[in-house]
């Protein structure tokens, strides 16, 4: 056996062990700890008991306005002061944030999902589809990653539904190494991929 790296069939991105496509970021859910800080000139305010990990999100805590959907910590500049507001933003049942996440403080911009938005883990489903190229008069393989919240890989496949595709791998979008029945792998940490 060779120690040369194996080329994965689905591109993955190396950050916080997220098995996601390069144009998508999945914020991992964490419960951030807050403390009330007394102010000399007015009411107390909330502060972080400890800095949140970059690339995570937390539900709003008591004391925040009712229109706050979530708080996120930017994975690039590590700023934990980003607020997702109802009316300005929308989070669908799959945890997809719209409009796309854009932090003007550091120019980080991607499609974004919130893991465990509805208490279930977010699953990434890597698929390959054949698409006919009329110019080349041949079929091309298009690789995609779909996302859904599910209790397990079987439920995630069910949510994907029927279609003209081949499922390459299914696994949690955060912190997973997914191996499918074809022996192919979709991983987050490409440095760990060996024969």
Secondary structure, DSSP 8 states (H G I E B T S, - for coil): ---S----SS----STTB---TTEEEEEE----EEEEEETTEEEEEEESS---TTEEEE--TTS-TTEEEEE--TTT----EEEEBTTBEE-TT-EEEEEEEETTTTEEEEEEETTTTSS-EEEEEEEEEEEETTTTEEEEEEEEEEEE-SSHHHHHHHH-S-S-EEEEEEESBS-EEE-TTS-EEES-GGG---
